[in-house]
Amino acid sequence: MSTTLAKWDSSSRKWYILDAKGRPLGRVAAQAATILRGKHKPDFTPSVDCGDFVIIINAAEAVLTGDKLNQKYYRRHSGWVGGLKEVQYKRLMAERPELAMRLAVNGMLAKNSIGRESMRRLKIYQGEEHLHAAQKPTAWDAE
């Protein structure tokens, strides 16, 4: 029995929709990262980008379990002294839920060129409407 390795040009990319309505943000992000990376395919190869496109809808209605809305912070630093900026997730989810979802998915992908290329295939929307009906996306069954 031989192992088949996928080539970069042999993979056909499909489009999937994930609905985040009422589901934990981390669970949706983990499923999106798996699809973006291509780990759901039988011919997954770690050194080849063979993932699919992902559309996440209803990102504003994703939930954070426990008391994470109050305890969790999004932090970034400008590099200067005193340049730490903190935003509580309660405010982040109210104002920019797409950013919260993007940060969660990005944290679950590889920190290399394959991870950066995978993030380009991620589309996130606050509500039900999305701009990719022409690609005929299929709904990903929530597990």
GIPEGI-V153004 format. One line per field, one symbol per residue. burial: + if it has 16 or more other ideal C-beta (glycine too) atoms within 10 Angstrom, else -. A space follows every 50 residues. Layout:
# GIPEGI-V153004
burial=???
This chain:
# GIPEGI-V153004
burial=-----+----+---++++++--+-+++++-++++++++-----++--+++ ++++++++++++-+----+-------------------+--++--++--+ ++-+++-++----++--+--++++++----------+--+---
